[in-house]
Amino acid sequence: MIITADKPDGGVEMDARSILLVHTPDEDGLCQGCYEFTCTFARFPCSQARWARAVQDGDPS
């Protein structure tokens, strides 16, 4: 999967949406985004997906 991010200043909300597009669970419950981008195994939701969900819920801390 290729994601093109050519928006120079999309903001935190756009970053969160982009992260959630690639950090999705596979059939075993592992994060596909972590495996694809960093070749690591992480349970979904990984730390990046949790952050992105928090941003979407209005808590970006």
C-alpha distance (Angstrom), angle and dihedral (degrees) to the residues before:
residue distance angle dihedral
M1 . . .
I2 3.79 . .
I3 3.79 122.0 .
T4 3.76 118.2 -166.1
A5 3.79 114.1 -153.9
D6 3.77 104.9 -175.4
K7 3.79 95.3 150.8
P8 3.81 106.6 109.9
D9 3.81 97.3 -155.9
G10 3.78 109.5 16.9
G11 3.76 94.9 148.0
V12 3.77 133.6 -133.6
E13 3.79 93.9 -62.9
M14 3.80 91.7 57.9
D15 3.80 90.3 47.9
A16 3.80 89.5 52.5
R17 3.81 91.8 50.6
S18 3.81 91.2 49.3
I19 3.79 91.9 50.2
L20 3.79 92.7 50.5
L21 3.79 90.8 51.3
V22 3.80 91.8 63.6
H23 3.80 104.0 25.0
T24 3.79 97.8 75.1
P25 3.80 131.2 138.9
D26 3.78 121.8 -99.9
E27 3.80 124.1 -147.1
D28 3.81 90.6 -82.4
G29 3.81 94.8 51.4
L30 3.80 95.3 -105.1
C31 3.80 123.9 131.5
Q32 3.79 111.8 -102.4
G33 3.81 93.4 -161.9
C34 3.79 94.0 56.0
Y35 3.77 90.6 50.2
E36 3.81 95.2 45.4
F37 3.81 96.9 45.7
T38 3.79 105.0 31.7
C39 3.83 103.5 15.3
T40 3.80 90.5 -123.9
F41 3.78 130.0 129.1
A42 3.80 115.5 -125.8
R43 3.77 131.9 165.1
F44 3.77 114.6 -113.1
P45 2.95 124.1 -83.5
C46 3.78 89.5 47.3
S47 3.80 121.5 -170.0
Q48 3.81 91.8 -91.5
A49 3.81 92.9 51.3
R50 3.83 90.5 47.4
W51 3.81 90.1 51.9
A52 3.80 92.1 48.4
R53 3.80 91.8 49.2
A54 3.81 90.2 49.7
V55 3.81 90.3 52.3
Q56 3.78 90.7 50.8
D57 3.80 89.7 48.5
G58 3.81 90.0 53.2
D59 3.81 99.6 -103.2
P60 3.83 108.1 106.2
S61 3.81 95.5 169.7
